[in-house]
């Protein structure tokens, strides 16, 4: 399922990162790699704040839809 369907506080493992090559590279640079643990901190209008690799990252709904957990 896409990351946008996760509930706040739920621990997930990234299964796949989709999108164009440049989008995948950008998400990888933020720490969104297959096998990483990700937790949704909050969601507001589809935009999300997530905890990944001991950092908080804000991503838009379109980016979150490309991350499968």
PyMOL Python script that loads the backbone (N, CA, C, O; Angstrom):
from pymol import cmd

cmd.read_pdbstr("""\
ATOM      1  N   UNK A   1       0.843  -1.185   0.000  1.00  0.00           N
ATOM      2  CA  UNK A   1       0.000   0.000   0.000  1.00  0.00           C
ATOM      3  C   UNK A   1       0.884   1.242   0.000  1.00  0.00           C
ATOM      4  O   UNK A   1       2.015   1.191   0.481  1.00  0.00           O
ATOM      5  N   UNK A   2       0.387   2.351  -0.530  1.00  0.00           N
ATOM      6  CA  UNK A   2       1.192   3.582  -0.515  1.00  0.00           C
ATOM      7  C   UNK A   2       1.294   4.160   0.896  1.00  0.00           C
ATOM      8  O   UNK A   2       0.435   3.917   1.743  1.00  0.00           O
ATOM      9  N   UNK A   3       2.340   4.915   1.128  1.00  0.00           N
ATOM     10  CA  UNK A   3       2.584   5.521   2.440  1.00  0.00           C
ATOM     11  C   UNK A   3       1.420   6.405   2.882  1.00  0.00           C
ATOM     12  O   UNK A   3       1.182   6.559   4.080  1.00  0.00           O
ATOM     13  N   UNK A   4       0.696   6.986   1.931  1.00  0.00           N
ATOM     14  CA  UNK A   4      -0.420   7.876   2.275  1.00  0.00           C
ATOM     15  C   UNK A   4      -1.534   7.150   3.027  1.00  0.00           C
ATOM     16  O   UNK A   4      -2.347   7.797   3.687  1.00  0.00           O
ATOM     17  N   UNK A   5      -1.588   5.824   2.941  1.00  0.00           N
ATOM     18  CA  UNK A   5      -2.630   5.068   3.634  1.00  0.00           C
ATOM     19  C   UNK A   5      -2.236   4.681   5.055  1.00  0.00           C
ATOM     20  O   UNK A   5      -3.055   4.125   5.787  1.00  0.00           O
ATOM     21  N   UNK A   6      -1.001   4.964   5.458  1.00  0.00           N
ATOM     22  CA  UNK A   6      -0.543   4.651   6.805  1.00  0.00           C
ATOM     23  C   UNK A   6      -1.135   5.627   7.810  1.00  0.00           C
ATOM     24  O   UNK A   6      -1.363   6.798   7.504  1.00  0.00           O
ATOM     25  N   UNK A   7      -1.377   5.128   9.004  1.00  0.00           N
ATOM     26  CA  UNK A   7      -1.897   5.976  10.064  1.00  0.00           C
ATOM     27  C   UNK A   7      -0.742   6.564  10.873  1.00  0.00           C
ATOM     28  O   UNK A   7       0.310   5.934  10.990  1.00  0.00           O
ATOM     29  N   UNK A   8      -0.923   7.762  11.433  1.00  0.00           N
ATOM     30  CA  UNK A   8       0.131   8.349  12.276  1.00  0.00           C
ATOM     31  C   UNK A   8       0.515   7.422  13.428  1.00  0.00           C
ATOM     32  O   UNK A   8      -0.345   6.836  14.085  1.00  0.00           O
ATOM     33  N   UNK A   9       1.819   7.301  13.660  1.00  0.00           N
ATOM     34  CA  UNK A   9       2.337   6.459  14.723  1.00  0.00           C
ATOM     35  C   UNK A   9       2.592   5.024  14.311  1.00  0.00           C
ATOM     36  O   UNK A   9       3.169   4.257  15.082  1.00  0.00           O
ATOM     37  N   UNK A  10       2.178   4.644  13.119  1.00  0.00           N
ATOM     38  CA  UNK A  10       2.332   3.275  12.630  1.00  0.00           C
ATOM     39  C   UNK A  10       3.722   3.087  12.021  1.00  0.00           C
ATOM     40  O   UNK A  10       4.139   3.865  11.163  1.00  0.00           O
ATOM     41  N   UNK A  11       4.435   2.053  12.468  1.00  0.00           N
ATOM     42  CA  UNK A  11       5.766   1.753  11.941  1.00  0.00           C
ATOM     43  C   UNK A  11       5.625   0.904  10.684  1.00  0.00           C
ATOM     44  O   UNK A  11       4.962  -0.133  10.709  1.00  0.00           O
ATOM     45  N   UNK A  12       6.236   1.327   9.599  1.00  0.00           N
ATOM     46  CA  UNK A  12       6.176   0.610   8.323  1.00  0.00           C
ATOM     47  C   UNK A  12       7.573   0.380   7.786  1.00  0.00           C
ATOM     48  O   UNK A  12       8.517   1.076   8.159  1.00  0.00           O
ATOM     49  N   UNK A  13       7.696  -0.601   6.908  1.00  0.00           N
ATOM     50  CA  UNK A  13       8.945  -0.865   6.211  1.00  0.00           C
ATOM     51  C   UNK A  13       8.732  -0.579   4.733  1.00  0.00           C
ATOM     52  O   UNK A  13       7.735  -1.008   4.151  1.00  0.00           O
ATOM     53  N   UNK A  14       9.658   0.139   4.130  1.00  0.00           N
ATOM     54  CA  UNK A  14       9.540   0.494   2.713  1.00  0.00           C
ATOM     55  C   UNK A  14       9.795  -0.746   1.860  1.00  0.00           C
ATOM     56  O   UNK A  14      10.824  -1.407   1.990  1.00  0.00           O
ATOM     57  N   UNK A  15       8.835  -1.047   0.985  1.00  0.00           N
ATOM     58  CA  UNK A  15       8.935  -2.205   0.094  1.00  0.00           C
ATOM     59  C   UNK A  15       9.415  -1.814  -1.298  1.00  0.00           C
ATOM     60  O   UNK A  15      10.143  -2.565  -1.946  1.00  0.00           O
ATOM     61  N   UNK A  16       8.992  -0.607  -1.761  1.00  0.00           N
ATOM     62  CA  UNK A  16       9.327  -0.183  -3.115  1.00  0.00           C
ATOM     63  C   UNK A  16       9.212   1.331  -3.203  1.00  0.00           C
ATOM     64  O   UNK A  16       8.345   1.938  -2.574  1.00  0.00           O
ATOM     65  N   UNK A  17      10.093   1.933  -3.989  1.00  0.00           N
ATOM     66  CA  UNK A  17      10.011   3.368  -4.267  1.00  0.00           C
ATOM     67  C   UNK A  17       9.831   3.512  -5.772  1.00  0.00           C
ATOM     68  O   UNK A  17      10.694   3.108  -6.551  1.00  0.00           O
ATOM     69  N   UNK A  18       8.699   4.094  -6.177  1.00  0.00           N
ATOM     70  CA  UNK A  18       8.382   4.219  -7.597  1.00  0.00           C
ATOM     71  C   UNK A  18       8.662   5.614  -8.117  1.00  0.00           C
ATOM     72  O   UNK A  18       9.285   6.436  -7.445  1.00  0.00           O
ATOM     73  N   UNK A  19       8.186   5.866  -9.336  1.00  0.00           N
ATOM     74  CA  UNK A  19       8.351   7.178  -9.949  1.00  0.00           C
ATOM     75  C   UNK A  19       9.491   7.205 -10.941  1.00  0.00           C
ATOM     76  O   UNK A  19      10.123   6.187 -11.224  1.00  0.00           O
ATOM     77  N   UNK A  20       9.741   8.401 -11.467  1.00  0.00           N
ATOM     78  CA  UNK A  20      10.832   8.583 -12.422  1.00  0.00           C
ATOM     79  C   UNK A  20      12.169   8.424 -11.711  1.00  0.00           C
ATOM     80  O   UNK A  20      12.247   8.469 -10.483  1.00  0.00           O
ATOM     81  N   UNK A  21      13.211   8.240 -12.500  1.00  0.00           N
ATOM     82  CA  UNK A  21      14.560   8.020 -11.957  1.00  0.00           C
ATOM     83  C   UNK A  21      14.985   9.174 -11.045  1.00  0.00           C
ATOM     84  O   UNK A  21      15.515   8.937  -9.960  1.00  0.00           O
ATOM     85  N   UNK A  22      14.758  10.409 -11.470  1.00  0.00           N
ATOM     86  CA  UNK A  22      15.184  11.558 -10.659  1.00  0.00           C
ATOM     87  C   UNK A  22      14.389  11.632  -9.353  1.00  0.00           C
ATOM     88  O   UNK A  22      14.928  12.040  -8.325  1.00  0.00           O
ATOM     89  N   UNK A  23      13.120  11.243  -9.387  1.00  0.00           N
ATOM     90  CA  UNK A  23      12.295  11.225  -8.175  1.00  0.00           C
ATOM     91  C   UNK A  23      12.808  10.170  -7.208  1.00  0.00           C
ATOM     92  O   UNK A  23      12.924  10.425  -6.009  1.00  0.00           O
ATOM     93  N   UNK A  24      13.119   8.977  -7.728  1.00  0.00           N
ATOM     94  CA  UNK A  24      13.643   7.899  -6.878  1.00  0.00           C
ATOM     95  C   UNK A  24      14.969   8.307  -6.236  1.00  0.00           C
ATOM     96  O   UNK A  24      15.199   8.051  -5.054  1.00  0.00           O
ATOM     97  N   UNK A  25      15.841   8.948  -7.028  1.00  0.00           N
ATOM     98  CA  UNK A  25      17.134   9.395  -6.491  1.00  0.00           C
ATOM     99  C   UNK A  25      16.955  10.430  -5.395  1.00  0.00           C
ATOM    100  O   UNK A  25      17.652  10.396  -4.381  1.00  0.00           O
ATOM    101  N   UNK A  26      16.018  11.354  -5.598  1.00  0.00           N
ATOM    102  CA  UNK A  26      15.736  12.386  -4.594  1.00  0.00           C
ATOM    103  C   UNK A  26      15.232  11.750  -3.294  1.00  0.00           C
ATOM    104  O   UNK A  26      15.687  12.104  -2.207  1.00  0.00           O
ATOM    105  N   UNK A  27      14.292  10.810  -3.416  1.00  0.00           N
ATOM    106  CA  UNK A  27      13.764  10.144  -2.220  1.00  0.00           C
ATOM    107  C   UNK A  27      14.844   9.320  -1.527  1.00  0.00           C
ATOM    108  O   UNK A  27      14.888   9.266  -0.298  1.00  0.00           O
ATOM    109  N   UNK A  28      15.719   8.674  -2.306  1.00  0.00           N
ATOM    110  CA  UNK A  28      16.836   7.923  -1.718  1.00  0.00           C
ATOM    111  C   UNK A  28      17.757   8.839  -0.932  1.00  0.00           C
ATOM    112  O   UNK A  28      18.253   8.457   0.128  1.00  0.00           O
ATOM    113  N   UNK A  29      17.993  10.045  -1.438  1.00  0.00           N
ATOM    114  CA  UNK A  29      18.874  10.978  -0.739  1.00  0.00           C
ATOM    115  C   UNK A  29      18.271  11.421   0.602  1.00  0.00           C
ATOM    116  O   UNK A  29      18.996  11.804   1.520  1.00  0.00           O
ATOM    117  N   UNK A  30      16.937  11.364   0.703  1.00  0.00           N
ATOM    118  CA  UNK A  30      16.268  11.698   1.967  1.00  0.00           C
ATOM    119  C   UNK A  30      16.235  10.507   2.923  1.00  0.00           C
ATOM    120  O   UNK A  30      15.889  10.659   4.094  1.00  0.00           O
ATOM    121  N   UNK A  31      16.595   9.319   2.425  1.00  0.00           N
ATOM    122  CA  UNK A  31      16.613   8.126   3.277  1.00  0.00           C
ATOM    123  C   UNK A  31      15.536   7.119   2.957  1.00  0.00           C
ATOM    124  O   UNK A  31      15.440   6.090   3.626  1.00  0.00           O
ATOM    125  N   UNK A  32      14.720   7.386   1.949  1.00  0.00           N
ATOM    126  CA  UNK A  32      13.647   6.465   1.567  1.00  0.00           C
ATOM    127  C   UNK A  32      14.207   5.366   0.665  1.00  0.00           C
ATOM    128  O   UNK A  32      14.102   5.447  -0.559  1.00  0.00           O
ATOM    129  N   UNK A  33      14.801   4.339   1.274  1.00  0.00           N
ATOM    130  CA  UNK A  33      15.347   3.210   0.528  1.00  0.00           C
ATOM    131  C   UNK A  33      14.630   1.940   0.974  1.00  0.00           C
ATOM    132  O   UNK A  33      14.121   1.864   2.092  1.00  0.00           O
ATOM    133  N   UNK A  34      14.596   0.950   0.095  1.00  0.00           N
ATOM    134  CA  UNK A  34      13.913  -0.308   0.393  1.00  0.00           C
ATOM    135  C   UNK A  34      14.497  -0.942   1.645  1.00  0.00           C
ATOM    136  O   UNK A  34      15.714  -1.068   1.782  1.00  0.00           O
ATOM    137  N   UNK A  35      13.617  -1.339   2.556  1.00  0.00           N
ATOM    138  CA  UNK A  35      14.037  -1.972   3.799  1.00  0.00           C
ATOM    139  C   UNK A  35      14.118  -1.016   4.976  1.00  0.00           C
ATOM    140  O   UNK A  35      14.235  -1.459   6.118  1.00  0.00           O
ATOM    141  N   UNK A  36      14.059   0.284   4.724  1.00  0.00           N
ATOM    142  CA  UNK A  36      14.123   1.266   5.809  1.00  0.00           C
ATOM    143  C   UNK A  36      12.796   1.333   6.556  1.00  0.00           C
ATOM    144  O   UNK A  36      11.730   1.128   5.977  1.00  0.00           O
ATOM    145  N   UNK A  37      12.882   1.624   7.858  1.00  0.00           N
ATOM    146  CA  UNK A  37      11.681   1.812   8.671  1.00  0.00           C
ATOM    147  C   UNK A  37      11.243   3.266   8.562  1.00  0.00           C
ATOM    148  O   UNK A  37      12.062   4.184   8.600  1.00  0.00           O
ATOM    149  N   UNK A  38       9.932   3.457   8.425  1.00  0.00           N
ATOM    150  CA  UNK A  38       9.375   4.806   8.311  1.00  0.00           C
ATOM    151  C   UNK A  38       8.120   4.887   9.172  1.00  0.00           C
ATOM    152  O   UNK A  38       7.297   3.971   9.176  1.00  0.00           O
ATOM    153  N   UNK A  39       7.982   5.994   9.904  1.00  0.00           N
ATOM    154  CA  UNK A  39       6.818   6.217  10.750  1.00  0.00           C
ATOM    155  C   UNK A  39       6.188   7.547  10.386  1.00  0.00           C
ATOM    156  O   UNK A  39       6.877   8.562  10.284  1.00  0.00           O
ATOM    157  N   UNK A  40       4.869   7.541  10.190  1.00  0.00           N
ATOM    158  CA  UNK A  40       4.141   8.775   9.902  1.00  0.00           C
ATOM    159  C   UNK A  40       3.947   9.525  11.217  1.00  0.00           C
ATOM    160  O   UNK A  40       3.387   8.978  12.167  1.00  0.00           O
ATOM    161  N   UNK A  41       4.409  10.778  11.275  1.00  0.00           N
ATOM    162  CA  UNK A  41       4.251  11.603  12.473  1.00  0.00           C
ATOM    163  C   UNK A  41       2.911  12.322  12.417  1.00  0.00           C
ATOM    164  O   UNK A  41       2.139  12.280  13.375  1.00  0.00           O
ATOM    165  N   UNK A  42       2.634  12.985  11.290  1.00  0.00           N
ATOM    166  CA  UNK A  42       1.350  13.670  11.134  1.00  0.00           C
ATOM    167  C   UNK A  42       1.006  13.802   9.663  1.00  0.00           C
ATOM    168  O   UNK A  42       1.858  13.673   8.785  1.00  0.00           O
ATOM    169  N   UNK A  43      -0.282  14.065   9.423  1.00  0.00           N
ATOM    170  CA  UNK A  43      -0.763  14.235   8.057  1.00  0.00           C
ATOM    171  C   UNK A  43      -1.707  15.423   8.037  1.00  0.00           C
ATOM    172  O   UNK A  43      -2.565  15.570   8.908  1.00  0.00           O
ATOM    173  N   UNK A  44      -1.535  16.273   7.025  1.00  0.00           N
ATOM    174  CA  UNK A  44      -2.384  17.445   6.899  1.00  0.00           C
ATOM    175  C   UNK A  44      -2.713  17.656   5.429  1.00  0.00           C
ATOM    176  O   UNK A  44      -1.864  18.098   4.655  1.00  0.00           O
ATOM    177  N   UNK A  45      -3.934  17.344   5.047  1.00  0.00           N
ATOM    178  CA  UNK A  45      -4.351  17.511   3.660  1.00  0.00           C
ATOM    179  C   UNK A  45      -3.574  16.646   2.692  1.00  0.00           C
ATOM    180  O   UNK A  45      -3.378  17.033   1.540  1.00  0.00           O
ATOM    181  N   UNK A  46      -3.131  15.487   3.133  1.00  0.00           N
ATOM    182  CA  UNK A  46      -2.367  14.589   2.272  1.00  0.00           C
ATOM    183  C   UNK A  46      -0.870  14.778   2.390  1.00  0.00           C
ATOM    184  O   UNK A  46      -0.113  13.848   2.111  1.00  0.00           O
ATOM    185  N   UNK A  47      -0.418  15.963   2.798  1.00  0.00           N
ATOM    186  CA  UNK A  47       1.005  16.184   3.033  1.00  0.00           C
ATOM    187  C   UNK A  47       1.375  15.535   4.355  1.00  0.00           C
ATOM    188  O   UNK A  47       0.589  15.542   5.302  1.00  0.00           O
ATOM    189  N   UNK A  48       2.580  14.973   4.414  1.00  0.00           N
ATOM    190  CA  UNK A  48       2.949  14.186   5.583  1.00  0.00           C
ATOM    191  C   UNK A  48       4.282  14.616   6.171  1.00  0.00           C
ATOM    192  O   UNK A  48       5.172  15.099   5.471  1.00  0.00           O
ATOM    193  N   UNK A  49       4.391  14.423   7.481  1.00  0.00           N
ATOM    194  CA  UNK A  49       5.672  14.523   8.166  1.00  0.00           C
ATOM    195  C   UNK A  49       5.975  13.111   8.640  1.00  0.00           C
ATOM    196  O   UNK A  49       5.167  12.493   9.333  1.00  0.00           O
ATOM    197  N   UNK A  50       7.141  12.607   8.265  1.00  0.00           N
ATOM    198  CA  UNK A  50       7.505  11.233   8.609  1.00  0.00           C
ATOM    199  C   UNK A  50       8.861  11.194   9.305  1.00  0.00           C
ATOM    200  O   UNK A  50       9.716  12.053   9.087  1.00  0.00           O
ATOM    201  N   UNK A  51       9.036  10.188  10.138  1.00  0.00           N
ATOM    202  CA  UNK A  51      10.321   9.909  10.766  1.00  0.00           C
ATOM    203  C   UNK A  51      11.011   8.841   9.937  1.00  0.00           C
ATOM    204  O   UNK A  51      10.460   7.758   9.736  1.00  0.00           O
ATOM    205  N   UNK A  52      12.205   9.132   9.455  1.00  0.00           N
ATOM    206  CA  UNK A  52      12.986   8.142   8.726  1.00  0.00           C
ATOM    207  C   UNK A  52      14.450   8.339   9.086  1.00  0.00           C
ATOM    208  O   UNK A  52      14.973   9.450   8.999  1.00  0.00           O
ATOM    209  N   UNK A  53      15.104   7.264   9.488  1.00  0.00           N
ATOM    210  CA  UNK A  53      16.514   7.299   9.885  1.00  0.00           C
ATOM    211  C   UNK A  53      16.797   8.428  10.879  1.00  0.00           C
ATOM    212  O   UNK A  53      17.711   9.226  10.674  1.00  0.00           O
ATOM    213  N   UNK A  54      16.015   8.489  11.946  1.00  0.00           N
ATOM    214  CA  UNK A  54      16.182   9.478  13.026  1.00  0.00           C
ATOM    215  C   UNK A  54      16.059  10.927  12.554  1.00  0.00           C
ATOM    216  O   UNK A  54      16.596  11.830  13.196  1.00  0.00           O
ATOM    217  N   UNK A  55      15.363  11.157  11.447  1.00  0.00           N
ATOM    218  CA  UNK A  55      15.121  12.516  10.955  1.00  0.00           C
ATOM    219  C   UNK A  55      13.649  12.678  10.644  1.00  0.00           C
ATOM    220  O   UNK A  55      12.961  11.715  10.303  1.00  0.00           O
ATOM    221  N   UNK A  56      13.173  13.910  10.765  1.00  0.00           N
ATOM    222  CA  UNK A  56      11.802  14.206  10.355  1.00  0.00           C
ATOM    223  C   UNK A  56      11.857  14.863   8.991  1.00  0.00           C
ATOM    224  O   UNK A  56      12.609  15.811   8.768  1.00  0.00           O
ATOM    225  N   UNK A  57      11.040  14.337   8.076  1.00  0.00           N
ATOM    226  CA  UNK A  57      11.018  14.832   6.705  1.00  0.00           C
ATOM    227  C   UNK A  57       9.575  15.119   6.315  1.00  0.00           C
ATOM    228  O   UNK A  57       8.687  14.308   6.580  1.00  0.00           O
ATOM    229  N   UNK A  58       9.337  16.263   5.690  1.00  0.00           N
ATOM    230  CA  UNK A  58       8.012  16.599   5.173  1.00  0.00           C
ATOM    231  C   UNK A  58       7.980  16.273   3.684  1.00  0.00           C
ATOM    232  O   UNK A  58       8.854  16.695   2.926  1.00  0.00           O
ATOM    233  N   UNK A  59       6.962  15.515   3.274  1.00  0.00           N
ATOM    234  CA  UNK A  59       6.811  15.181   1.862  1.00  0.00           C
ATOM    235  C   UNK A  59       5.373  15.422   1.433  1.00  0.00           C
ATOM    236  O   UNK A  59       4.444  15.330   2.236  1.00  0.00           O
ATOM    237  N   UNK A  60       5.205  15.731   0.158  1.00  0.00           N
ATOM    238  CA  UNK A  60       3.881  15.972  -0.395  1.00  0.00           C
ATOM    239  C   UNK A  60       3.150  14.675  -0.693  1.00  0.00           C
ATOM    240  O   UNK A  60       3.739  13.594  -0.698  1.00  0.00           O
ATOM    241  N   UNK A  61       1.870  14.806  -0.937  1.00  0.00           N
ATOM    242  CA  UNK A  61       1.023  13.643  -1.213  1.00  0.00           C
ATOM    243  C   UNK A  61       1.506  12.880  -2.447  1.00  0.00           C
ATOM    244  O   UNK A  61       1.498  11.649  -2.458  1.00  0.00           O
ATOM    245  N   UNK A  62       1.926  13.607  -3.489  1.00  0.00           N
ATOM    246  CA  UNK A  62       2.373  12.941  -4.719  1.00  0.00           C
ATOM    247  C   UNK A  62       3.626  12.097  -4.474  1.00  0.00           C
ATOM    248  O   UNK A  62       3.754  11.003  -5.024  1.00  0.00           O
ATOM    249  N   UNK A  63       4.546  12.599  -3.654  1.00  0.00           N
ATOM    250  CA  UNK A  63       5.751  11.831  -3.309  1.00  0.00           C
ATOM    251  C   UNK A  63       5.385  10.635  -2.427  1.00  0.00           C
ATOM    252  O   UNK A  63       5.886   9.530  -2.640  1.00  0.00           O
ATOM    253  N   UNK A  64       4.527  10.849  -1.452  1.00  0.00           N
ATOM    254  CA  UNK A  64       4.137   9.780  -0.521  1.00  0.00           C
ATOM    255  C   UNK A  64       3.435   8.643  -1.267  1.00  0.00           C
ATOM    256  O   UNK A  64       3.553   7.483  -0.872  1.00  0.00           O
ATOM    257  N   UNK A  65       2.711   8.961  -2.333  1.00  0.00           N
ATOM    258  CA  UNK A  65       2.027   7.921  -3.111  1.00  0.00           C
ATOM    259  C   UNK A  65       3.001   7.027  -3.860  1.00  0.00           C
ATOM    260  O   UNK A  65       2.641   5.910  -4.233  1.00  0.00           O
ATOM    261  N   UNK A  66       4.219   7.487  -4.090  1.00  0.00           N
ATOM    262  CA  UNK A  66       5.225   6.701  -4.807  1.00  0.00           C
ATOM    263  C   UNK A  66       5.989   5.758  -3.882  1.00  0.00           C
ATOM    264  O   UNK A  66       6.743   4.905  -4.351  1.00  0.00           O
ATOM    265  N   UNK A  67       5.797   5.905  -2.569  1.00  0.00           N
ATOM    266  CA  UNK A  67       6.501   5.070  -1.595  1.00  0.00           C
ATOM    267  C   UNK A  67       5.565   3.967  -1.127  1.00  0.00           C
ATOM    268  O   UNK A  67       4.550   4.234  -0.484  1.00  0.00           O
ATOM    269  N   UNK A  68       5.912   2.728  -1.454  1.00  0.00           N
ATOM    270  CA  UNK A  68       5.073   1.578  -1.060  1.00  0.00           C
ATOM    271  C   UNK A  68       5.622   0.941   0.211  1.00  0.00           C
ATOM    272  O   UNK A  68       6.821   0.694   0.345  1.00  0.00           O
ATOM    273  N   UNK A  69       4.704   0.684   1.137  1.00  0.00           N
ATOM    274  CA  UNK A  69       5.084   0.060   2.419  1.00  0.00           C
ATOM    275  C   UNK A  69       4.322  -1.228   2.638  1.00  0.00           C
ATOM    276  O   UNK A  69       4.508  -1.890   3.659  1.00  0.00           O
TER     277      UNK A  69
END
""", "prot")
cmd.dss("prot")
cmd.show_as("cartoon", "prot")
cmd.util.cbc("prot")
cmd.orient("prot")
